[in-house]
Amino acid sequence: MNILMLSNEFPPSIGGIQTHVDELSLALSRIGHQVDVVTRLKDKKNAQYEEREGVNIHRIQLATNHFVYDWQISRKIRSLMNSKAVDIVHVHGMRPLAACKNLNLPVVFTNHTSSFLKRVDFGPPIQKKMLKLLRAASLVIAPSQILVDKTIKIGYRKAVHFVSNGVDVDKFSPGESSLRKNLGLLDTDFIILFSGRLHKVKGVDCLAEATKYMALPSLHLVVAGDGDEREHFKNIVIPNIGSTNLHMLGAIPNSEMPNIYRGSNVAVLPSMMEATSISGLEAMACGLPLVASRVGGLPYIVDEGISGLLFKPGSSQELGAALRALYEDRAKMEIMGEKSRQRAVELFSWEIVALKTIDIYQNLIETF
């Protein structure tokens, strides 16, 4: 099958959509399909074309003007249709959708972001605009049940499928780490890891406030990510646990994240909105229990009390209590980590996600 992926976001830039499109494309290639990715050229240092592990990556310098942007994407799609006999187009994120009208090809749209949820809640006028864009899609895939429900809520009447995000369980696996040595920490120190953007939607205020309940000997908070809440976050956390127990690593390339996960004890996901978090799945695959807010797709990936703990979104007290419970019972924490790894392998490998996606493609092509 010849598959064309469209996404504004793609590596080497960092983020959940970037990782999803990259890993899904690689997984589809590994199981025998031809994949081309069309994306924005954000940095002129990046190659406009490259082939990686069977995936053809086309980067285009795209205009900010919507009409020109749509024309540029549409022209590239049609060029590839003429040269490769494209079977299906898979769009990630709403921005490229308008360029997919009148293609006479099945178009799959995956809706990834919490911003979609926010826009749905703005009311009918915004919902009508969103629905107009979605009409270019032959069906929708969503990585959380709440995104499925919201897509239907705005009036989309074609098929909507839930398919979770995935994780490379070979790349992300338990193993040795240099994190503690690099930070000057002991094997007995307890490391809580937050990996993600430092934005309010990721629940960083809740995590910062939870440190009031976490001033424990040998407890360290490691943050792999950056964002506009960085200084605000530090100003809350440092008075609670001290500057030497907070480690702000900044944005970390995905290739370096296994080392960060492997050196940690627990991963925390305090999000206010979230799908099936890729960073959460990566932590699970590396053998970490998850402490996550009870929102979006997080209860789906966390087997509560078995592979991790859930708490009320926004409740810093519940989050603090959950983290303390694992700090105080290391044996339970270790068992949860083992179950977390097992769950990632059995349910969330990219191969499993790719096979589910191919089934959806094939059914759509047969009925298109």
PyMOL commands that set and color helices and strands:
alter all, ss='L'
color gray80, all
select helices_A, chain A and resi 16-30+66-84+95-100+114-120+124-134+145-153+179-183+200-202+204-213+230-241+243-245+254-262+278-285+298-301+316-328+330-347+350-367
alter helices_A, ss='H'
color red, helices_A
select strands_A, chain A and resi 2-7+34-40+49-52+55-60+88-92+107-110+139-142+160-162+190-195+219-224+246-250+266-269+290-293+308-311
alter strands_A, ss='S'
color yellow, strands_A
deselect
rebuild
show_as cartoon
